[in-house]
Amino acid sequence: MSSWKGIHELYRANPLEADRLLWERESEPLSRRGFLRGSGLVAMSTALGATIPFAHLMPGGLIPAALAETVDPFELPGKDGLVILNDRPINAETPAHLLDDDITPASRLFVRNNGIPPAVTDANPDDWNVTIDGESCARPMTLSLADLKKKFRHRTLQLQLECGGNGRSEF
């Protein structure tokens, strides 16, 4: 049995211990005053669309709203067999016994996200764009998928891709 637990399982078992493990903060049990203070911060950050700069002052033992939108079991469509290490952000790895193909099929590739990916509804590739900009970009531009296909030669290469987290147990 795996010792990995998702955020909902941790908070269900022991909310204050989950705070300590996930956010490295020592929390006091929720009080009425703490609840009101936290609710005000959440409402303010929602209205402003900004992060909460004093999140450490929020009451302990509560899952942040952005991470608590559902308690449904987490599934990754098309990724059967992967071990889900976390659902927010998504972190799933492939057991070694599923990695015996010469070329790893897409259904067996690991999944790592550093944030919550946006929901894709009615995904139409014709609407996809990539913007290249920033302070070091000499010529900012936005390219559509059609632009990329037209301006660049298509190549198929067999390469190796290794997740940077593969050595995480050594740290």
Secondary structure, 3 states (H helix, E strand, C coil): CCCCCCHHHHHHHCHHHHHHHHHCCCCCCCCHHHHHHHHHHHHHHHHHCCCCCCHHHCCCCCCCHHHCCCCCCCCCCCCCCCEEEEECCEEEECCHHHCCCCCCCHHHCCEECCCCCCCCCCCCHHHCEEEECCCCCCCCEEEEHHHHHHHCCCCCCCCCCCCHHHHHHHC
